[in-house]
Amino acid sequence: MLTKKQNLYSVVGKKVNRVDAYEKIVGGARYVDDLAFEDMLFAKMVCSTIPSGRIKKIDKSRALKLKGVAGVFTAEDITGLNKIGCVVDDQPLLAKETVRFAGEPFAVVAAETREIAEEAAGLIDIEYEPLEPVLTVDESVSEKIKVHPKGNVVCHYKVRKGDNIDEAFNKSFKVYEKTFTINYQEHLYLETQGCVALPENEGITVYGSFQCPFYVQGAVATALGLPLAKVRILQCVVGGGFGGKEDVPSEYAAKAALLAYVLKKPVKLILDRAQDLMVSSKRHPMKMEYKVGVTKKGKMNALKVRVLADSGAYTTLSTVVLFRSSVHFGGPYVIPHVSGDIIGLYTNRVPCGAYRGFGTPQVIYAMESMINIICNDMGWDPFEFRKNNALKKGASSITSHKIKESCGLIETIDKARKESEYDKRKKEFDKWNADKSKRTLKGLGVSSIFYGMNLGAKGWFYDKAGSHIQICRDGSVTLCVGNVEMGQGAKTVLAQIASEALGCEISAINFTNVDTNIVPDSGPTVASRTTVMSGNALLDAANKLRKKLVAAAAESLKIKPGQVMAKLGKYYNIKDSHQFVSFKDLAGKCYLDNVGLSEMGYYVSPKVEYDLQSGQGEPYYVYSYATAVTEVEVDKKTGEVRVNKMTCAHDIGRVINPMLASAQVEGGVAQGVGYAIMENMVSEKGHIKTLGLSTYVIPTTKDCPEVKSVFVEDKSKDGPYGAKGLGEPSLMPVVASVVNAVSNAAGHQFEHVPVLPERIWEVLNEKNSSEDESEVK
Amino acid sequence: MPNRNFTAENLQLKDNIDICFKLNSRDVKIKVPCTYTLLDILRYELKHTGTKEGCGMGECGACTVIMDGGIVNACLVLATAVSGRDIWTIEGVSAKEDAKPIIDAFVAKTATQCGFCTPGMIMASYYLLSKYKDPTDEQILEGLSGNLCRCTGYAKIVEAVKAAARELNGAKKEARDA
């Protein structure tokens, strides 16, 4: 671990301001809805109003008669293939014979104005034969009604470790069992989904708000029946993604592209908030049955888990999301006997997919709740218990992955305890709670996590990234990578990496938004992989350029290349820093000497070996780790919770930018707090009822805790400058830690998330209401 | 809301109406569909795209603008109610001298991430700091509570507003001392 003093870098590890901040602040940043083109049409999707049924008839005639309507497209108008499934081919671009969830698009309209498109959408007549919908995972698993002909199981991941799980439980000193349920979470990116498609060069160009421009490229090519090279994707500034813009934007881009391609006009498709809430993917609701055995010495010796996840009407990304659940359900602990079954199930509800944490916050909530129960029951210290079971170098995870490097889990546990002043606060809170005259109860909660970096065994073939760097003759630099800036600060962190490697000033660097014509397919902007993947791809290109610049500098300075050192816009003589040539002059010299300063970079994630049958092996090459401690206050009279403070200790390898890293943690905390105690998506008979921000309530300035973030830098050998990822780990421990704090305050382990005031009030008033708690809502 | 320079007795849904108002100190005269909101007028007619649409239902604050000295959600102000008003948007405010400390503080404190809520947040902050010279924490939290942000967790935004207040007060003090 390098201390501040030992940081030899001039840009990496520094608090550099965001390179994209100013434009965003003054309103100059161009999001997709800010684009306008001559003759542009506006599109509107028309969606199923029932959760399950056969389509008998779709009548476009009334809509087509409306003045200003350019086209009404249904499945039969698709020029390529009517399929949109990203992993499994089970989803149509436009429903043809069957609708499988309320909100499934079956038609799309293009008109001269948004108002006409809206009106026309209401004039498309559809006749259904309604079918009995499957609305819960329990109904789905019974297979009484099949959502798809092949059956209701989307995927079933197994993890089997140790010889005999039942025998292991028999040998346990104590065994704990509990079932947890957890609701949807909606991404609620402030910018709704959208894109603009333009017919160009006998193909199509699509601008939009995407996390995965290359997924969009593939989906558009499939829908239009075009070669990939005829489909160009240009990334706009993205108003938040959080996983919600991973595969989902492909659905809208393919529809807009189809209209544009056939009608030969630019087409803009922007979802309004209500439609976005209704049709776009969510975080999987789950029912999670947990059984944990512990030894007398405080070791977990057996873990049995069965998870039923509501995948919704189509597979979308469930198979990869739930793979991650299957790796993380036991937490960052060493447990010798494990049996896990993670089952994704079709229902007639909105498809669920990627959301920051990717199938892990749910199972972490269950696992960390079990640990809270165990520690409370046995009177064990929650930090010591976690440390006693923690992964460390040389130890093996539940998938028998022997940890070889970069494992700062125990340091995060120690740091979180110390920085949160847990022991002092615990005493204060115990005293406070003993005073019955107080209006509130106070509680502390802990949780620890690990997170596999990059796409892992299940997605290795997508796990590559490209980059392009060009140095202009005046020393200014353009970068293009294949992963996107969606708010997380990728441009800034990547500019720091490039600036360090090239030895140029960060102000010399200019970013080109992702353009599929410039960079090769770089996989998705997900899995907290951008710093590592695009960072390494940039290093690959930068190192090639640096070699040329060093050679040119050596020639100018009349020294050997080995004596050249580069830093912040100057190439020095290592022995005499007064002897230097500026980056700008070097670029000029290379130009005149016809030395090309344009390079591609490429990086592939380390290969891992994993056996899907047994769920054993190396699912990911390395992990980030974190521990969070939360302080809450619960109002005894109303059940309302105030999350006062969170202390988060993260091991993310090298911190490239401490200011942006703490910003990520604060944002993750806010989203996790919302998930834990506020955000309640209500779905009745397959219809989402919370279609606005006054009913689906996310945290405001008044709901967010004080956040203290601290970092452990156990560097990863494969990360750029030793970095790992942070985007998702920032949210992952939050829910469990908040729920544990609320549970400890109320003296009851809450079995359902979100933990709403009415439930807390009930518990505090000793009213037993076990109904609705057992099903995934 | 009764409007001032406009009569709407026989208005049909598809009619266009003439409205005049002041936008960032300039006079605007424009014909727009009567169903338009101020947000539609700004974004679609006048290409002032700095003001964002996050929900169109007055719930997120991304379209916050200043109207006759108070902050409003532009998506809730109908075209008929815009006539005669004095409107300021991010394009106008960000060019003002007294907004500079706010902009600088948002950059320095990394108070923006995806940026979609940010123009609205700047408008609310600008209004807040025009109302309170030295706002308390409670006043800042209350003043920005109508502006949703999904990325930052607000901490750095609140820090930025505090830093801007200090800077503005310092600048005023310097002006007085000089």
Interface residues (C-beta under 8 A of the other chain):
Chain A: N17 R18 D20 A21 Y22 E23 K24 I25 V26 G27 G28 A29 R30 Y31 D33 D34 A36 E115 H187 L188 Y189 L190 E191 T192 V237 V238 G239 G240 G241 F242 D272 R273 M486 G487 Q488 G489 M659 L660 A663 E666 G667 G668 V669 A670 Q671 G692 L693 S694 I698 P699 T700 T701 K702 C704 E706 V707
Chain B: P33 T35 R43 K47 T49 G50 T51 K52 E53 G54 C55 G56 M57 E59 C60 A62 T89 I90 E91 S94 I103 F106 V107 A108 T110 T112 Q113 C114 G115 F116 C117 T118 P119 I122 I140 L141 E142 L144 S145 G146 N147 L148 C149 R150 C151 T152 G153 Y154 A155 K156 I157 V158
